[in-house]
Amino acid sequence: MLQVRGSTRWLLLVWACALAGTNAAAQAGPEQRVAIDELKTALDDGATMLLIDVREDWEVESGSMPGSIHIPLAELESRMDDIPKDVRLVFF
């Protein structure tokens, strides 16, 4: 089960960006902001996604989403080769 604390929930709501995500994503194009409730529903329904936490180290210390990987935003561009291209990506 996905458990999200208050400030983290707000952050995820504001920053969650799914690439080629659910049906709504297919209608909206390759990039879309996704509410945390929509993301949770998609994950609960078995959607295959790679969750990438782009927050700073000190922010991740307070907790993160289970199954996510941490790549700080400042490192994201240099680590793009490490990210699979054949799966939906969710950055938060």
VENTAJO-V412770 format. One record per residue. RES is the residue in three letters. BURIAL is # if it has 16 or more other ideal C-beta (glycine too) atoms within 10 Angstrom, else .. Layout:
<<RES,BURIAL> <RES,BURIAL>>
//
This chain:
<<MET,.> <LEU,.> <GLN,.> <VAL,#> <ARG,.> <GLY,.> <SER,.> <THR,#> <ARG,.> <TRP,.> <LEU,#> <LEU,#> <LEU,#> <VAL,.> <TRP,#> <ALA,#> <CYS,#> <ALA,#> <LEU,#> <ALA,.> <GLY,#> <THR,#> <ASN,.> <ALA,.> <ALA,#> <ALA,.> <GLN,.> <ALA,.> <GLY,.> <PRO,.> <GLU,.> <GLN,#> <ARG,.> <VAL,#> <ALA,.> <ILE,#> <ASP,.> <GLU,#> <LEU,#> <LYS,#> <THR,.> <ALA,#> <LEU,#> <ASP,.> <ASP,.> <GLY,.> <ALA,.> <THR,.> <MET,#> <LEU,#> <LEU,#> <ILE,#> <ASP,#> <VAL,#> <ARG,#> <GLU,.> <ASP,.> <TRP,.> <GLU,#> <VAL,.> <GLU,.> <SER,.> <GLY,.> <SER,#> <MET,#> <PRO,.> <GLY,.> <SER,#> <ILE,.> <HIS,.> <ILE,#> <PRO,.> <LEU,.> <ALA,.> <GLU,.> <LEU,.> <GLU,.> <SER,.> <ARG,.> <MET,.> <ASP,.> <ASP,.> <ILE,.> <PRO,.> <LYS,.> <ASP,.> <VAL,.> <ARG,#> <LEU,#> <VAL,#> <PHE,#> <PHE,#>>
//
